[in-house]
């Protein structure tokens, strides 16, 4: 899981995105571009403004915008809607590279689950006196 519970504020839990915990980034490395893509892969049902992405990733704005331009130019992200002055974005699932990254992410998750299931099946050695 890429979200971890950090603190409680009243009745609301604050969540922090931890990209270094995902299988995709462990496998391919945590470059800024992959961190942005991984954020979207872990949150596929929502769209986000650039400010929300920067805040959730804890990435510097200069670094984010340097790599964001490349993602826009390659067609990896698309505009979904406008909310006031904010433009909202999602991964473009029609983009071939994005589709392959989704497929890789799913394969890595499946392998991790299979490995965890095998570990669960292993007998536990108990010492007796």
N, C-alpha and C positions, 0 to 999 in steps of 0.2 A: 504494500500500500504506500502511496506517495504522499499522503497527508498524515501529519502527526499532531496530536493534541499538545498544545504548548501551555496555555493558561486558561483560566476561567475568569470571565468578567460578569459578575452577577449570574444570570441564568444562561449566558451565551458562551460557548466554547470558541476560542480563537484557533484557527487552523493555519498551519504553515506548510507550504509546499516544499517537499524535500526531494528534488530530482535525483540526488545521488543514490537514492534507495531503489530506483527502478531497474529492472532487468535490462532494458534497452540501453541505458546510460552506462551500466556496468559492463555491457558487452561492447559498445561502440565508443565509449568515452563521453565526457560531459562538456563538449564544446558548446558555445552559446547557441548556435543554430539548433543542435540536437536538444538542448534544454528547452528551447521554445517549442519545438515540435513535440517533445515528450509531455510538456504541460498540456498541450491541446489533446494529445492521445489519452491522457489520464482524465480529461474533462471533455468528452466528445459531444455531450448533449447541450452544451452552453456555448455562447459566443462571448467574446471579451474585448474590451477596449485596450489600447496599447498601455495605458496607465495601469489597468488591472493586471495585465500580464507582467509588467515590470515589478509591480508591488508583490505579486505572488511568487515570482522567481527570486526576488531579492537581488536582482541584477542591476548593475549601474545603467543609467539611462543612455549614456554615450555608447556603451557596449551594445545594449539592446538595439538602439536605432541603427547602428552600423550593420548588424546582422539582419535586422528586420527588413531593410531595403532589399537585401539579397533574396529574402524569402518572398517578398512581394513581386520582385522582378522575375523570379522563377515560377511564379504561379502556385506556390505551396500554400499560401493563405488567400482567402477571399473575403470581401466585404459581405456581411450578412444583412446589416441594417444600420440606421443612424438613430441615435437616441440623443436628442438635443444637439449639442455640438460634438458628441462622441461618436466615433465610427466603431462598429463592432465587427469582429473577425472570427473566423473559424478556419480550420485546415480545409483545403479544397480536396475533398475525397475523390474527385475526378482526375486529379493530377497523378500521373503514373508513379512518380517517385514517392509521393505520399501513400499511395496504395501499397507499394512495396514495403514501406516502413511500417505500415499498419500490419501487414502480413508478418513481417519479421517480429514485431512486438508481440503479436498473438502466438507465434511459434515459441518465442522465448518464455512467455508466460506458461504455455502448455508444458514445456520441458521442465520448468521450475516446479509446477504442480505435480508432474509425474515423479520427479526426484523427491519431493516432499512426501508423496504417498509411499514411495519405496522405503524411505527412512522411517516412516511411521510403522511399516510392516515388520521391521527388524526386531528380533526379540531383545528384550532387556535382560542383561545379566545381573543377577542378584547374588550377593555374597551371603553365605550362610555360615554361622559359627559352629 
